[in-house]
Amino acid sequence: MAEMSVPTQKKLVLLAGRSHPELAQNVAAQLGIDLSPTLAYDFANGEIFIRFQESVRGCDAFVLQSHTTPINKWIMEQLIMIDALKRASAKRITVIVPFYGYARQDKKHRGREPISARLMADLFKTAGADRLMTVDLHTSQIQGFFDGPVDHLFALPLLSSHVASRVPRDRITVVSPDAGRVRVAERWTDVLGAPLAIIHKRRDPDVPNQVRVLEVVGDVRGRVCVVVDDMIDTGGTIVKAAETLLENGASDVIVAATHGILSDPARERLQNSPISEVVVTDTLPISEERKFDKLTVLSIAPILATAIHEVFTDGSVTSMFEDGHTPEDVSSH
């Protein structure tokens, strides 16, 4: 009897943990698909149970989870989901972490410290991940921690387009809040055609989250300063930067960052600061009690959906960010 040849069609499956259901639904809508149904709950002792409610055999699986509070729970849930996919014979597993947990622990500052960002990559690989997708890593070298393809996405097209729609480009000066963010700020200057200024600061090593701003390098007098960063946590750095810029003659300060962590007391600090607008994306969920009048939240879903589409169709993720392109709805592709 001759062997039967059964044609197989590649299937995209999008699965999501419980940390940010709104983002997962928006990404699915952009792709024109439904989220794969998943049963997830906690046992009495805090252990997590996961079961996928439809077959994932041979599929191209994308597992979306935002590493928000309680961060360790959601990381563990994602690892369990990856393990379940591997044991259910998924063909390829792509981990989507819009905000990469522990990214700030990417090197040893002193002896006897961990490199937790590397440990995260090792955990994903051990669980069974083939590919990693993330947005605006704290430092680019984290890409090298994962032994496999890494799709490093950028919110720059989304954020810069919003800022340019509010302020004439010839009035903007892009500001890096410290020397470590200069490369990020330079990409902004390329897109907006704006000059660059840098805030030179020194952090007190004995007092966490306390920053002493020293001086502004660059001319900001009469300019609308756009302070750019990868994340806003407690808001201390950003508020001090804004105050320093205004003291140096800036006419207005707008803040743009990809990840709105907004730990206490960020809401009060930013609302009561001289900053006119704080622009972030929804890589992390922002609860109502952490929102404030000056906050604008832009959707990262179109960028994630376009990247998923490019990976699934073996296209080019890099081409998404050429010439400041902002990804559009991909549901019709």
C-alpha atoms as a printed R data frame, in Angstrom:
    type eleno elety resid chain resno      x      y      z
1   ATOM     1    CA   MET     A     1  0.000  0.000  0.000
2   ATOM     2    CA   ALA     A     2  1.421  3.359 -1.011
3   ATOM     3    CA   GLU     A     3  2.175  5.864  1.729
4   ATOM     4    CA   MET     A     4 -0.419  8.605  2.085
5   ATOM     5    CA   SER     A     5  0.749 12.186  1.630
6   ATOM     6    CA   VAL     A     6 -1.338 14.511  3.750
7   ATOM     7    CA   PRO     A     7 -0.766 18.236  3.083
8   ATOM     8    CA   THR     A     8 -0.442 20.286  6.212
9   ATOM     9    CA   GLN     A     9 -1.154 23.980  6.554
10  ATOM    10    CA   LYS     A    10  0.762 26.026  9.100
11  ATOM    11    CA   LYS     A    11 -1.517 27.279 11.871
12  ATOM    12    CA   LEU     A    12 -1.008 30.416 13.984
13  ATOM    13    CA   VAL     A    13 -2.150 30.123 17.592
14  ATOM    14    CA   LEU     A    14 -2.112 33.108 19.952
15  ATOM    15    CA   LEU     A    15 -2.261 32.304 23.662
16  ATOM    16    CA   ALA     A    16 -2.185 34.720 26.566
17  ATOM    17    CA   GLY     A    17 -1.621 34.612 30.281
18  ATOM    18    CA   ARG     A    18 -3.841 36.464 32.725
19  ATOM    19    CA   SER     A    19 -1.683 39.529 33.386
20  ATOM    20    CA   HIS     A    20 -2.966 41.848 30.615
21  ATOM    21    CA   PRO     A    21 -6.119 40.480 28.921
22  ATOM    22    CA   GLU     A    22 -6.967 43.801 27.230
23  ATOM    23    CA   LEU     A    23 -3.687 43.863 25.299
24  ATOM    24    CA   ALA     A    24 -4.071 40.201 24.301
25  ATOM    25    CA   GLN     A    25 -7.581 40.834 22.956
26  ATOM    26    CA   ASN     A    26 -6.379 43.885 21.023
27  ATOM    27    CA   VAL     A    27 -3.509 41.947 19.432
28  ATOM    28    CA   ALA     A    28 -5.885 39.133 18.441
29  ATOM    29    CA   ALA     A    29 -8.291 41.672 16.923
30  ATOM    30    CA   GLN     A    30 -5.449 43.255 14.930
31  ATOM    31    CA   LEU     A    31 -4.554 39.799 13.585
32  ATOM    32    CA   GLY     A    32 -8.175 38.970 12.832
33  ATOM    33    CA   ILE     A    33 -8.101 35.807 14.953
34  ATOM    34    CA   ASP     A    34 -9.445 34.598 18.283
35  ATOM    35    CA   LEU     A    35 -7.302 33.949 21.333
36  ATOM    36    CA   SER     A    36 -6.867 30.227 21.899
37  ATOM    37    CA   PRO     A    37 -9.053 29.252 24.890
38  ATOM    38    CA   THR     A    38 -7.015 28.497 27.994
39  ATOM    39    CA   LEU     A    39 -8.047 27.203 31.390
40  ATOM    40    CA   ALA     A    40 -5.952 28.880 34.098
41  ATOM    41    CA   TYR     A    41 -6.409 29.067 37.847
42  ATOM    42    CA   ASP     A    42 -4.503 29.120 41.138
43  ATOM    43    CA   PHE     A    43 -4.511 26.350 43.693
44  ATOM    44    CA   ALA     A    44 -5.033 27.228 47.350
45  ATOM    45    CA   ASN     A    45 -1.278 27.277 48.001
46  ATOM    46    CA   GLY     A    46 -0.603 29.634 45.078
47  ATOM    47    CA   GLU     A    47  0.518 27.067 42.498
48  ATOM    48    CA   ILE     A    48 -0.716 27.747 38.954
49  ATOM    49    CA   PHE     A    49 -2.611 25.306 36.726
50  ATOM    50    CA   ILE     A    50 -2.776 25.702 32.931
51  ATOM    51    CA   ARG     A    51 -4.563 23.639 30.309
52  ATOM    52    CA   PHE     A    52 -5.133 24.552 26.665
53  ATOM    53    CA   GLN     A    53 -8.663 23.737 25.553
54  ATOM    54    CA   GLU     A    54 -7.890 22.973 21.933
55  ATOM    55    CA   SER     A    55 -5.130 21.094 20.133
56  ATOM    56    CA   VAL     A    56 -1.852 22.917 19.558
57  ATOM    57    CA   ARG     A    57 -0.047 20.017 17.829
58  ATOM    58    CA   GLY     A    58  2.137 21.249 14.986
59  ATOM    59    CA   CYS     A    59  1.103 24.875 15.421
60  ATOM    60    CA   ASP     A    60  3.137 28.078 15.402
61  ATOM    61    CA   ALA     A    61  2.389 29.214 18.969
62  ATOM    62    CA   PHE     A    62  2.790 32.752 20.320
63  ATOM    63    CA   VAL     A    63  2.552 33.130 24.110
64  ATOM    64    CA   LEU     A    64  1.816 36.680 25.268
65  ATOM    65    CA   GLN     A    65  2.356 37.767 28.868
66  ATOM    66    CA   SER     A    66  3.149 41.189 30.311
67  ATOM    67    CA   HIS     A    67  5.459 41.056 33.321
68  ATOM    68    CA   THR     A    68  3.499 43.312 35.628
69  ATOM    69    CA   THR     A    69  2.698 43.165 39.348
70  ATOM    70    CA   PRO     A    70  2.796 40.517 40.831
71  ATOM    71    CA   ILE     A    71  5.673 40.025 38.423
72  ATOM    72    CA   ASN     A    72  6.997 36.671 39.660
73  ATOM    73    CA   LYS     A    73  3.558 35.059 39.416
74  ATOM    74    CA   TRP     A    74  3.074 36.108 35.806
75  ATOM    75    CA   ILE     A    75  6.581 35.027 34.788
76  ATOM    76    CA   MET     A    76  5.942 31.603 36.320
77  ATOM    77    CA   GLU     A    77  2.578 31.338 34.562
78  ATOM    78    CA   GLN     A    78  4.227 32.050 31.215
79  ATOM    79    CA   LEU     A    79  6.910 29.436 31.854
80  ATOM    80    CA   ILE     A    80  4.219 26.873 32.659
81  ATOM    81    CA   MET     A    81  2.379 27.766 29.448
82  ATOM    82    CA   ILE     A    82  5.568 27.264 27.420
83  ATOM    83    CA   ASP     A    83  6.138 23.880 29.045
84  ATOM    84    CA   ALA     A    84  2.542 22.847 28.312
85  ATOM    85    CA   LEU     A    85  2.953 23.842 24.650
86  ATOM    86    CA   LYS     A    86  6.184 21.874 24.303
87  ATOM    87    CA   ARG     A    87  4.582 18.771 25.819
88  ATOM    88    CA   ALA     A    88  1.550 19.205 23.544
89  ATOM    89    CA   SER     A    89  3.819 19.094 20.443
90  ATOM    90    CA   ALA     A    90  3.623 22.706 19.281
91  ATOM    91    CA   LYS     A    91  5.955 23.073 16.285
92  ATOM    92    CA   ARG     A    92  7.436 26.442 17.288
93  ATOM    93    CA   ILE     A    93  6.985 28.502 20.449
94  ATOM    94    CA   THR     A    94  7.506 32.260 20.426
95  ATOM    95    CA   VAL     A    95  7.477 34.017 23.795
96  ATOM    96    CA   ILE     A    96  6.068 37.548 23.660
97  ATOM    97    CA   VAL     A    97  7.070 39.721 26.611
98  ATOM    98    CA   PRO     A    98  6.121 43.350 25.847
99  ATOM    99    CA   PHE     A    99  7.926 44.313 29.063
100 ATOM   100    CA   TYR     A   100 10.847 42.010 29.885
101 ATOM   101    CA   GLY     A   101 10.925 41.376 33.626
102 ATOM   102    CA   TYR     A   102 14.234 41.856 35.474
103 ATOM   103    CA   ALA     A   103 15.704 43.746 32.487
104 ATOM   104    CA   ARG     A   104 17.347 46.290 34.804
105 ATOM   105    CA   GLN     A   105 19.427 43.505 36.387
106 ATOM   106    CA   ASP     A   106 21.484 42.990 33.242
107 ATOM   107    CA   LYS     A   107 24.974 43.147 34.761
108 ATOM   108    CA   LYS     A   108 26.821 42.909 38.045
109 ATOM   109    CA   HIS     A   109 27.444 46.313 39.624
110 ATOM   110    CA   ARG     A   110 29.230 44.824 42.610
111 ATOM   111    CA   GLY     A   111 30.312 41.367 43.794
112 ATOM   112    CA   ARG     A   112 27.832 38.696 44.888
113 ATOM   113    CA   GLU     A   113 25.022 40.058 42.687
114 ATOM   114    CA   PRO     A   114 22.970 38.065 40.148
115 ATOM   115    CA   ILE     A   115 22.486 38.788 36.452
116 ATOM   116    CA   SER     A   116 18.754 38.173 36.620
117 ATOM   117    CA   ALA     A   117 18.038 39.254 33.032
118 ATOM   118    CA   ARG     A   118 20.240 36.378 31.834
119 ATOM   119    CA   LEU     A   119 18.501 33.961 34.197
120 ATOM   120    CA   MET     A   120 15.157 34.985 32.666
121 ATOM   121    CA   ALA     A   121 16.410 34.111 29.170
122 ATOM   122    CA   ASP     A   122 17.717 30.757 30.427
123 ATOM   123    CA   LEU     A   123 14.354 29.964 32.035
124 ATOM   124    CA   PHE     A   124 12.479 30.659 28.799
125 ATOM   125    CA   LYS     A   125 14.873 28.477 26.813
126 ATOM   126    CA   THR     A   126 14.732 25.633 29.333
127 ATOM   127    CA   ALA     A   127 10.934 25.743 29.374
128 ATOM   128    CA   GLY     A   128 10.942 25.208 25.590
129 ATOM   129    CA   ALA     A   129 10.849 28.623 23.901
130 ATOM   130    CA   ASP     A   130 12.287 28.800 20.378
131 ATOM   131    CA   ARG     A   131 12.019 32.541 19.877
132 ATOM   132    CA   LEU     A   132 11.657 35.688 21.983
133 ATOM   133    CA   MET     A   133  9.765 38.882 21.100
134 ATOM   134    CA   THR     A   134  9.948 41.987 23.275
135 ATOM   135    CA   VAL     A   135  9.604 45.777 23.143
136 ATOM   136    CA   ASP     A   136 12.315 48.312 24.001
137 ATOM   137    CA   LEU     A   137 14.691 46.332 26.181
138 ATOM   138    CA   HIS     A   138 16.403 48.312 28.934
139 ATOM   139    CA   THR     A   139 19.727 47.464 27.280
140 ATOM   140    CA   SER     A   140 20.177 45.886 23.853
141 ATOM   141    CA   GLN     A   141 22.753 43.355 25.031
142 ATOM   142    CA   ILE     A   142 19.958 41.364 26.699
143 ATOM   143    CA   GLN     A   143 19.225 40.043 23.183
144 ATOM   144    CA   GLY     A   144 22.460 38.073 23.467
145 ATOM   145    CA   PHE     A   145 21.303 36.351 26.650
146 ATOM   146    CA   PHE     A   146 18.735 34.245 24.754
147 ATOM   147    CA   ASP     A   147 20.067 31.334 22.697
148 ATOM   148    CA   GLY     A   148 17.787 31.787 19.700
149 ATOM   149    CA   PRO     A   149 16.157 34.484 17.556
150 ATOM   150    CA   VAL     A   150 15.115 37.667 19.367
151 ATOM   151    CA   ASP     A   151 12.718 40.160 17.810
152 ATOM   152    CA   HIS     A   152 13.487 43.485 19.488
153 ATOM   153    CA   LEU     A   153 10.580 45.809 18.698
154 ATOM   154    CA   PHE     A   154 10.509 49.582 19.172
155 ATOM   155    CA   ALA     A   155  7.713 51.908 20.258
156 ATOM   156    CA   LEU     A   156  9.549 54.881 18.728
157 ATOM   157    CA   PRO     A   157  7.350 55.176 15.587
158 ATOM   158    CA   LEU     A   158  4.219 55.176 17.745
159 ATOM   159    CA   LEU     A   159  5.478 57.618 20.396
160 ATOM   160    CA   SER     A   160  7.251 60.020 18.034
161 ATOM   161    CA   SER     A   161  4.238 60.200 15.717
162 ATOM   162    CA   HIS     A   162  2.064 61.226 18.669
163 ATOM   163    CA   VAL     A   163  4.522 63.893 19.852
164 ATOM   164    CA   ALA     A   164  4.957 65.284 16.327
165 ATOM   165    CA   SER     A   165  1.177 65.601 16.005
166 ATOM   166    CA   ARG     A   166  1.106 67.842 19.106
167 ATOM   167    CA   VAL     A   167  4.228 70.006 18.695
168 ATOM   168    CA   PRO     A   168  5.853 71.517 15.565
169 ATOM   169    CA   ARG     A   169  9.099 69.645 14.951
170 ATOM   170    CA   ASP     A   170 11.156 72.819 14.675
171 ATOM   171    CA   ARG     A   171 10.314 73.634 18.315
172 ATOM   172    CA   ILE     A   172 11.343 70.236 19.742
173 ATOM   173    CA   THR     A   173 14.568 69.355 21.535
174 ATOM   174    CA   VAL     A   174 14.925 65.663 22.407
175 ATOM   175    CA   VAL     A   175 16.355 65.134 25.902
176 ATOM   176    CA   SER     A   176 18.107 62.063 27.273
177 ATOM   177    CA   PRO     A   177 17.523 61.866 31.055
178 ATOM   178    CA   ASP     A   178 20.994 60.370 31.555
179 ATOM   179    CA   ALA     A   179 24.063 59.274 29.608
180 ATOM   180    CA   GLY     A   180 22.789 55.694 29.361
181 ATOM   181    CA   ARG     A   181 19.764 56.721 27.289
182 ATOM   182    CA   VAL     A   182 21.694 58.749 24.690
183 ATOM   183    CA   ARG     A   183 21.458 56.047 22.008
184 ATOM   184    CA   VAL     A   184 17.667 55.940 22.414
185 ATOM   185    CA   ALA     A   185 17.462 59.742 22.280
186 ATOM   186    CA   GLU     A   186 19.610 59.827 19.135
187 ATOM   187    CA   ARG     A   187 17.096 57.605 17.336
188 ATOM   188    CA   TRP     A   188 14.414 60.119 18.289
189 ATOM   189    CA   THR     A   189 16.480 63.008 16.888
190 ATOM   190    CA   ASP     A   190 16.853 61.118 13.604
191 ATOM   191    CA   VAL     A   191 13.101 60.590 13.307
192 ATOM   192    CA   LEU     A   192 12.034 64.095 14.390
193 ATOM   193    CA   GLY     A   193 14.970 66.018 12.911
194 ATOM   194    CA   ALA     A   194 15.413 67.677 16.300
195 ATOM   195    CA   PRO     A   195 18.509 68.651 18.323
196 ATOM   196    CA   LEU     A   196 19.649 66.648 21.346
197 ATOM   197    CA   ALA     A   197 20.256 67.619 24.958
198 ATOM   198    CA   ILE     A   198 21.516 65.423 27.785
199 ATOM   199    CA   ILE     A   199 20.940 65.656 31.518
200 ATOM   200    CA   HIS     A   200 24.017 64.744 33.494
201 ATOM   201    CA   LYS     A   201 23.032 63.186 36.803
202 ATOM   202    CA   ARG     A   202 24.418 61.160 39.661
203 ATOM   203    CA   ARG     A   203 22.409 58.515 41.508
204 ATOM   204    CA   ASP     A   204 22.927 58.086 45.262
205 ATOM   205    CA   PRO     A   205 24.064 54.415 45.648
206 ATOM   206    CA   ASP     A   206 22.899 54.268 49.257
207 ATOM   207    CA   VAL     A   207 19.339 55.518 48.632
208 ATOM   208    CA   PRO     A   208 17.289 53.547 46.041
209 ATOM   209    CA   ASN     A   209 15.303 55.555 43.477
210 ATOM   210    CA   GLN     A   210 16.897 58.859 44.558
211 ATOM   211    CA   VAL     A   211 18.534 60.960 41.859
212 ATOM   212    CA   ARG     A   212 20.450 64.230 42.032
213 ATOM   213    CA   VAL     A   213 20.369 66.140 38.722
214 ATOM   214    CA   LEU     A   214 23.476 68.181 38.076
215 ATOM   215    CA   GLU     A   215 23.354 69.984 34.726
216 ATOM   216    CA   VAL     A   216 21.919 70.168 31.219
217 ATOM   217    CA   VAL     A   217 24.268 69.594 28.290
218 ATOM   218    CA   GLY     A   218 22.788 71.354 25.265
219 ATOM   219    CA   ASP     A   219 20.635 74.412 24.549
220 ATOM   220    CA   VAL     A   220 17.029 74.042 25.741
221 ATOM   221    CA   ARG     A   221 16.064 77.695 26.176
222 ATOM   222    CA   GLY     A   222 12.670 78.425 24.613
223 ATOM   223    CA   ARG     A   223 12.338 74.827 23.399
224 ATOM   224    CA   VAL     A   224  9.677 72.170 23.931
225 ATOM   225    CA   CYS     A   225 11.758 69.443 25.560
226 ATOM   226    CA   VAL     A   226 10.745 65.827 24.930
227 ATOM   227    CA   VAL     A   227 12.341 63.647 27.593
228 ATOM   228    CA   VAL     A   228 12.594 60.070 26.283
229 ATOM   229    CA   ASP     A   229 13.182 56.899 28.272
230 ATOM   230    CA   ASP     A   230 12.397 53.187 28.083
231 ATOM   231    CA   MET     A   231 10.335 53.142 31.297
232 ATOM   232    CA   ILE     A   232  8.844 55.264 34.062
233 ATOM   233    CA   ASP     A   233  8.852 53.571 37.456
234 ATOM   234    CA   THR     A   234  8.503 55.857 40.481
235 ATOM   235    CA   GLY     A   235  8.892 59.008 38.354
236 ATOM   236    CA   GLY     A   236 11.670 60.551 40.466
237 ATOM   237    CA   THR     A   237 14.217 60.784 37.650
238 ATOM   238    CA   ILE     A   238 11.746 62.211 35.149
239 ATOM   239    CA   VAL     A   239 10.339 64.886 37.470
240 ATOM   240    CA   LYS     A   240 13.807 66.101 38.482
241 ATOM   241    CA   ALA     A   241 14.775 66.191 34.814
242 ATOM   242    CA   ALA     A   242 11.717 68.301 33.957
243 ATOM   243    CA   GLU     A   243 12.396 70.742 36.785
244 ATOM   244    CA   THR     A   244 16.016 71.117 35.684
245 ATOM   245    CA   LEU     A   245 15.008 71.751 32.054
246 ATOM   246    CA   LEU     A   246 12.538 74.457 33.036
247 ATOM   247    CA   GLU     A   247 15.146 76.064 35.300
248 ATOM   248    CA   ASN     A   248 17.379 76.180 32.213
249 ATOM   249    CA   GLY     A   249 14.763 78.030 30.162
250 ATOM   250    CA   ALA     A   250 12.730 75.288 28.472
251 ATOM   251    CA   SER     A   251  9.233 76.479 27.509
252 ATOM   252    CA   ASP     A   252  7.542 73.105 28.064
253 ATOM   253    CA   VAL     A   253  8.376 69.487 28.938
254 ATOM   254    CA   ILE     A   254  6.739 66.361 27.508
255 ATOM   255    CA   VAL     A   255  7.786 62.886 28.643
256 ATOM   256    CA   ALA     A   256  7.627 59.843 26.359
257 ATOM   257    CA   ALA     A   257  8.422 56.314 27.538
258 ATOM   258    CA   THR     A   258  7.521 52.840 26.333
259 ATOM   259    CA   HIS     A   259  6.763 51.138 29.633
260 ATOM   260    CA   GLY     A   260  4.536 52.769 32.242
261 ATOM   261    CA   ILE     A   261  5.384 50.859 35.413
262 ATOM   262    CA   LEU     A   262  4.182 53.801 37.520
263 ATOM   263    CA   SER     A   263  5.001 52.421 40.964
264 ATOM   264    CA   ASP     A   264  3.952 54.569 43.922
265 ATOM   265    CA   PRO     A   265  4.309 57.527 44.207
266 ATOM   266    CA   ALA     A   266  4.605 58.038 40.420
267 ATOM   267    CA   ARG     A   267  0.982 59.130 39.930
268 ATOM   268    CA   GLU     A   268  1.188 61.957 42.469
269 ATOM   269    CA   ARG     A   269  4.705 63.000 41.425
270 ATOM   270    CA   LEU     A   270  3.878 63.243 37.739
271 ATOM   271    CA   GLN     A   271  0.456 64.845 38.153
272 ATOM   272    CA   ASN     A   272  1.880 67.526 40.454
273 ATOM   273    CA   SER     A   273  4.989 68.125 38.337
274 ATOM   274    CA   PRO     A   274  5.539 70.862 35.707
275 ATOM   275    CA   ILE     A   275  5.416 68.202 32.956
276 ATOM   276    CA   SER     A   276  2.564 68.961 30.523
277 ATOM   277    CA   GLU     A   277  2.053 65.410 29.167
278 ATOM   278    CA   VAL     A   278  3.312 61.904 29.939
279 ATOM   279    CA   VAL     A   279  3.017 59.515 26.971
280 ATOM   280    CA   VAL     A   280  3.422 55.751 27.421
281 ATOM   281    CA   THR     A   281  2.247 52.581 25.661
282 ATOM   282    CA   ASP     A   282  0.156 49.753 27.065
283 ATOM   283    CA   THR     A   283  2.958 47.174 27.205
284 ATOM   284    CA   LEU     A   284  1.960 47.017 30.875
285 ATOM   285    CA   PRO     A   285 -1.613 47.301 32.184
286 ATOM   286    CA   ILE     A   286 -2.296 50.647 33.856
287 ATOM   287    CA   SER     A   287 -5.077 50.448 36.417
288 ATOM   288    CA   GLU     A   288 -7.530 53.298 36.885
289 ATOM   289    CA   GLU     A   289 -6.007 54.262 40.238
290 ATOM   290    CA   ARG     A   290 -2.614 54.798 38.572
291 ATOM   291    CA   LYS     A   291 -3.938 56.985 35.758
292 ATOM   292    CA   PHE     A   292 -3.893 60.784 35.942
293 ATOM   293    CA   ASP     A   293 -4.963 63.749 33.825
294 ATOM   294    CA   LYS     A   294 -1.604 64.295 32.127
295 ATOM   295    CA   LEU     A   295 -1.231 60.626 31.092
296 ATOM   296    CA   THR     A   296 -1.714 59.461 27.487
297 ATOM   297    CA   VAL     A   297 -1.635 55.707 26.804
298 ATOM   298    CA   LEU     A   298 -1.038 54.512 23.226
299 ATOM   299    CA   SER     A   299 -1.744 50.963 22.037
300 ATOM   300    CA   ILE     A   300  1.250 48.761 21.250
301 ATOM   301    CA   ALA     A   301 -1.076 46.092 19.784
302 ATOM   302    CA   PRO     A   302 -0.555 47.050 16.091
303 ATOM   303    CA   ILE     A   303  3.230 46.707 16.452
304 ATOM   304    CA   LEU     A   304  2.970 43.335 18.220
305 ATOM   305    CA   ALA     A   305  0.423 42.039 15.717
306 ATOM   306    CA   THR     A   306  2.534 43.086 12.732
307 ATOM   307    CA   ALA     A   307  5.610 41.408 14.241
308 ATOM   308    CA   ILE     A   308  3.646 38.192 14.883
309 ATOM   309    CA   HIS     A   309  2.413 38.265 11.276
310 ATOM   310    CA   GLU     A   310  5.965 38.760  9.943
311 ATOM   311    CA   VAL     A   311  7.364 35.902 12.046
312 ATOM   312    CA   PHE     A   312  4.507 33.547 11.119
313 ATOM   313    CA   THR     A   313  4.861 34.269  7.387
314 ATOM   314    CA   ASP     A   314  8.697 34.196  7.538
315 ATOM   315    CA   GLY     A   315  8.774 37.877  6.637
316 ATOM   316    CA   SER     A   316 11.007 40.664  7.939
317 ATOM   317    CA   VAL     A   317 10.490 42.131 11.395
318 ATOM   318    CA   THR     A   318 13.322 44.601 10.778
319 ATOM   319    CA   SER     A   319 11.465 46.176  7.847
320 ATOM   320    CA   MET     A   320  8.727 47.298 10.266
321 ATOM   321    CA   PHE     A   321 10.977 50.016 11.641
322 ATOM   322    CA   GLU     A   322 12.627 51.284  8.488
323 ATOM   323    CA   ASP     A   323 11.940 54.953  7.639
324 ATOM   324    CA   GLY     A   324 10.010 55.478 10.883
325 ATOM   325    CA   HIS     A   325  7.196 53.224  9.631
326 ATOM   326    CA   THR     A   326  4.299 52.648 12.024
327 ATOM   327    CA   PRO     A   327  2.662 49.209 11.600
328 ATOM   328    CA   GLU     A   328 -0.998 49.205 10.619
329 ATOM   329    CA   ASP     A   329 -3.797 46.681 11.108
330 ATOM   330    CA   VAL     A   330 -2.683 43.311  9.694
331 ATOM   331    CA   SER     A   331 -6.008 41.462  9.884
332 ATOM   332    CA   SER     A   332 -6.479 41.780  6.111
333 ATOM   333    CA   HIS     A   333 -3.006 40.410  5.249
